Amino acid sequence: MNFPKELKFAQTDEWVRLENGIATVGISDYAQDALGDVVYFEFSVEVGDKVKAGGQLGQVDSAKASSEVMLPVSGVVTEINEAVSDDAEILNKDPYGEGWLLRIKMDDPAELEELLSAEAYQAYRLG
């Protein structure tokens, strides 16, 4: 299980990487592992949408379960990774790289302080 130290994590299993005020968001390695083989991903947001932390980002379906994916930060959606809709297996193969979900121009970077560090998330999930 991989918990990259440069990322912040939500207790709902999303990760955030902040670069130049833009938050890249995806699901954690833990989440994709728990889901099993991901077969489908549907976005609930579009580029240009103003989104709020805690809202729904999308829906992920796997051989084991269907699960909502939540927004860990607020702002305006600047980019969506359409490749995930075309080939949801990317989430299993590379959740922190090619499997990113969307990018958000954050309203308030201080929201990141409410998320877990990699170490805290690992302790939360693995005990």
SERO-4910 file (N, C-alpha, C, O; in steps of 0.05 Angstrom, whole numbers):
BEGIN
 pado doro    nc1    nc2    nc3   cac1   cac2   cac3    cc1    cc2    cc3    oc1    oc2    oc3
  Met    A     17    -24      0      0      0      0     18     25      0     38     26     15
  Asn    A     11     44    -16     27     68    -20     14     92     -9    -10     98    -14
  Phe    A     29    108      7     19    132     20     40    155     15     55    161     33
  Pro    A     40    167     -9     60    187    -15     59    211      4     38    222     10
  Lys    A     82    218     14     85    238     35     77    266     26     70    283     42
  Glu    A     79    272      0     73    299    -10     43    304    -13     34    326    -19
  Leu    A     26    283     -8     -3    286    -12    -17    290     15     -6    284     36
  Lys    A    -41    302     13    -59    304     36    -82    285     30    -89    281      6
  Phe    A    -95    274     50   -116    255     47   -141    262     63   -139    273     85
  Ala    A   -164    255     51   -190    258     65   -196    231     78   -187    210     68
  Gln    A   -211    231    100   -219    206    112   -238    190     94   -242    166     98
  Thr    A   -248    203     73   -265    189     53   -248    177     31   -259    168     10
  Asp    A   -222    177     34   -203    163     16   -195    177    -10   -186    164    -29
  Glu    A   -199    203    -11   -189    219    -34   -162    232    -26   -157    236     -2
  Trp    A   -145    237    -46   -120    250    -41   -120    277    -56   -135    281    -75
  Val    A   -102    295    -46    -99    322    -59    -69    328    -61    -54    324    -42
  Arg    A    -61    338    -84    -34    348    -89    -38    377    -98    -50    382   -118
  Leu    A    -26    396    -83    -29    425    -89     -4    434   -104     18    431    -94
  Glu    A     -8    446   -128     14    458   -143      4    484   -155    -15    484   -171
  Asn    A     17    506   -147     10    532   -158    -19    540   -155    -32    551   -173
  Gly    A    -31    533   -132    -59    540   -126    -79    521   -139   -103    525   -135
  Ile    A    -70    501   -154    -87    482   -166    -85    455   -152    -63    444   -148
  Ala    A   -108    445   -142   -108    419   -128   -115    397   -148   -136    398   -161
  Thr    A    -98    377   -150   -104    353   -165   -115    333   -145   -104    330   -123
  Val    A   -137    320   -153   -152    302   -135   -154    275   -147   -158    272   -171
  Gly    A   -153    254   -130   -157    227   -139   -165    210   -116   -170    220    -94
  Ile    A   -168    183   -121   -174    165    -99   -148    151    -90   -130    147   -106
  Ser    A   -147    144    -65   -122    133    -54   -117    104    -63   -136     90    -72
  Asp    A    -93     95    -60    -85     68    -65   -102     49    -47   -111     28    -56
  Tyr    A   -106     57    -22   -122     42     -4   -150     38    -15   -161     15    -15
  Ala    A   -162     60    -25   -190     58    -35   -192     40    -60   -210     24    -62
  Gln    A   -173     43    -79   -175     27   -103   -170     -3    -96   -182    -20   -108
  Asp    A   -153     -8    -76   -149    -36    -67   -174    -47    -54   -181    -70    -60
  Ala    A   -187    -32    -38   -212    -40    -24   -234    -45    -44   -250    -64    -41
  Leu    A   -235    -29    -65   -256    -32    -86   -252    -57   -103   -271    -69   -113
  Gly    A   -227    -64   -107   -221    -86   -126   -220    -76   -154   -213    -52   -158
  Asp    A   -226    -92   -173   -224    -85   -201   -245    -63   -208   -269    -69   -209
  Val    A   -235    -39   -213   -253    -17   -221   -261    -20   -250   -245    -24   -267
  Val    A   -288    -19   -255   -298    -23   -282   -311      2   -294   -314      3   -318
  Tyr    A   -318     22   -277   -332     45   -288   -328     69   -269   -327     66   -245
  Phe    A   -326     93   -281   -325    118   -266   -342    138   -280   -339    142   -304
  Glu    A   -359    152   -265   -376    173   -275   -372    198   -259   -375    198   -234
  Phe    A   -366    220   -272   -363    246   -259   -390    259   -254   -408    257   -270
  Ser    A   -392    272   -230   -416    287   -223   -413    317   -227   -431    333   -223
  Val    A   -389    325   -236   -382    353   -240   -371    357   -268   -363    338   -281
  Glu    A   -370    383   -276   -360    390   -302   -340    412   -299   -340    427   -279
  Val    A   -323    416   -319   -304    438   -319   -320    464   -317   -340    468   -331
  Gly    A   -311    482   -299   -325    508   -295   -343    507   -271   -351    529   -261
  Asp    A   -350    483   -261   -368    482   -238   -354    493   -213   -330    488   -209
  Lys    A   -369    507   -197   -359    516   -170   -368    493   -151   -391    487   -148
  Val    A   -348    482   -138   -354    458   -121   -346    464    -92   -329    482    -86
  Lys    A   -358    449    -74   -353    453    -45   -343    427    -33   -354    405    -39
  Ala    A   -324    429    -16   -313    405     -2   -337    390     11   -354    402     24
  Gly    A   -336    364      9   -358    347     20   -379    340      0   -395    322      4
  Gly    A   -379    354    -23   -398    347    -45   -389    323    -60   -366    314    -56
  Gln    A   -406    313    -77   -399    289    -93   -383    297   -118   -391    314   -134
  Leu    A   -360    283   -122   -343    287   -146   -352    268   -168   -353    275   -191
  Gly    A   -360    243   -160   -367    223   -179   -375    197   -166   -378    195   -141
  Gln    A   -378    177   -183   -386    150   -174   -367    130   -186   -362    131   -210
  Val    A   -356    112   -170   -338     91   -179   -352     64   -175   -362     59   -153
  Asp    A   -351     47   -195   -362     20   -194   -340      0   -198   -323      3   -215
  Ser    A   -341    -21   -182   -321    -42   -185   -336    -69   -184   -360    -70   -181
  Ala    A   -320    -90   -187   -332   -117   -185   -344   -122   -158   -363   -138   -155
  Lys    A   -333   -108   -137   -342   -113   -109   -364    -93   -100   -383   -101    -86
  Ala    A   -363    -68   -109   -380    -48    -97   -383    -23   -115   -369    -20   -135
  Ser    A   -402     -7   -107   -405     20   -119   -402     40    -97   -412     36    -75
  Ser    A   -387     62   -103   -381     81    -82   -381    109    -92   -372    114   -115
  Glu    A   -390    128    -76   -388    156    -82   -359    165    -77   -346    156    -58
  Val    A   -350    183    -94   -324    196    -90   -330    225    -83   -344    239    -98
  Met    A   -318    234    -61   -325    261    -51   -304    282    -58   -281    275    -65
  Leu    A   -312    307    -56   -293    329    -61   -279    336    -35   -293    343    -15
  Pro    A   -253    334    -34   -238    341     -9   -233    371     -6   -227    379     17
  Val    A   -236    387    -27   -231    416    -26   -252    431    -42   -266    419    -59
  Ser    A   -254    457    -38   -273    474    -52   -258    491    -73   -234    496    -71
  Gly    A   -273    499    -93   -262    517   -114   -276    513   -140   -300    505   -141
  Val    A   -262    519   -162   -273    516   -189   -258    494   -204   -234    493   -204
  Val    A   -274    476   -216   -262    453   -231   -249    465   -256   -263    477   -273
  Thr    A   -223    460   -260   -209    470   -283   -203    448   -304   -199    454   -327
  Glu    A   -204    423   -295   -197    401   -313   -208    375   -302   -208    370   -278
  Ile    A   -218    358   -320   -227    332   -313   -211    311   -330   -206    316   -353
  Asn    A   -203    290   -317   -188    269   -330   -207    250   -344   -215    229   -333
  Glu    A   -214    257   -369   -233    240   -385   -223    212   -390   -238    194   -395
  Ala    A   -196    208   -388   -185    182   -393   -196    162   -372   -198    138   -379
  Val    A   -202    171   -348   -213    153   -328   -241    143   -336   -248    120   -330
  Ser    A   -257    161   -348   -284    152   -358   -281    132   -380   -297    113   -382
  Asp    A   -261    135   -397   -256    117   -419   -245     90   -411   -251     69   -422
  Asp    A   -227     91   -390   -213     67   -381   -210     68   -350   -189     77   -340
  Ala    A   -231     61   -336   -231     63   -306   -210     46   -293   -203     51   -270
  Glu    A   -199     26   -307   -178      9   -295   -153     26   -288   -137     17   -272
  Ile    A   -150     49   -300   -128     67   -293   -127     72   -263   -105     75   -252
  Leu    A   -150     73   -250   -151     78   -222   -137     56   -206   -125     61   -185
  Asn    A   -139     31   -216   -125      9   -203    -95      9   -209    -79      3   -191
  Lys    A    -88     16   -233    -61     14   -242    -43     37   -231    -20     32   -224
  Asp    A    -54     61   -230    -38     84   -223    -54    106   -210    -59    128   -221
  Pro    A    -64    101   -185    -82    120   -172    -70    147   -166    -85    167   -164
  Tyr    A    -44    149   -164    -31    175   -157    -19    188   -182     -8    210   -180
  Gly    A    -20    175   -205     -9    187   -229    -30    190   -250    -46    209   -249
  Glu    A    -30    172   -270    -50    174   -292    -79    172   -283    -97    181   -297
  Gly    A    -83    162   -259   -110    158   -248   -121    182   -233   -141    180   -219
  Trp    A   -108    206   -236   -120    229   -223   -148    234   -234   -153    226   -257
  Leu    A   -165    247   -219   -193    251   -228   -198    279   -238   -209    282   -260
  Leu    A   -192    299   -222   -197    327   -231   -178    346   -218   -164    340   -199
  Arg    A   -179    371   -229   -163    393   -218   -181    415   -210   -200    422   -225
  Ile    A   -176    427   -188   -192    449   -177   -175    472   -170   -155    470   -156
  Lys    A   -183    496   -179   -171    521   -170   -183    527   -143   -207    535   -142
  Met    A   -168    523   -122   -179    525    -95   -187    553    -87   -173    573    -93
  Asp    A   -209    555    -73   -218    580    -61   -201    587    -37   -193    611    -33
  Asp    A   -195    567    -21   -181    572      5   -161    549     10   -169    528     21
  Pro    A   -136    554      4   -115    533      8   -113    524     38   -102    503     43
  Ala    A   -124    540     56   -124    532     85   -141    507     89   -138    493    109
  Glu    A   -159    501     70   -174    476     72   -157    451     74   -164    431     86
  Leu    A   -133    453     63   -114    430     63   -107    423     92   -101    400     98
  Glu    A   -107    443    110   -100    437    138   -120    419    151   -114    407    172
  Glu    A   -145    417    140   -165    400    151   -162    371    142   -175    353    153
  Leu    A   -145    366    122   -140    339    112   -117    326    128   -102    339    142
  Leu    A   -115    300    124    -95    284    138    -68    283    123    -67    283     99
  Ser    A    -46    283    138    -20    278    126    -19    249    118    -36    233    126
  Ala    A      0    242    101      3    214     93      6    195    117     -6    174    117
  Glu    A     21    204    136     26    187    160      0    184    176     -6    161    185
  Ala    A    -15    205    179    -40    204    194    -61    187    179    -76    172    192
  Tyr    A    -62    190    153    -81    174    137    -73    144    139    -91    127    142
  Gln    A    -48    138    137    -39    110    139    -47     99    166    -56     76    167
  Ala    A    -43    114    187    -50    105    214    -81    101    216    -91     82    229
  Tyr    A    -96    120    204   -125    119    204   -135     93    190   -153     80    200
  Arg    A   -123     87    168   -133     64    152   -121     37    160   -135     17    159
  Leu    A    -96     37    169    -83     12    176    -79      7    205    -71    -15    214
  Gly    A    -85     28    221    -84     25    251    -56     27    262    -53     25    287
***
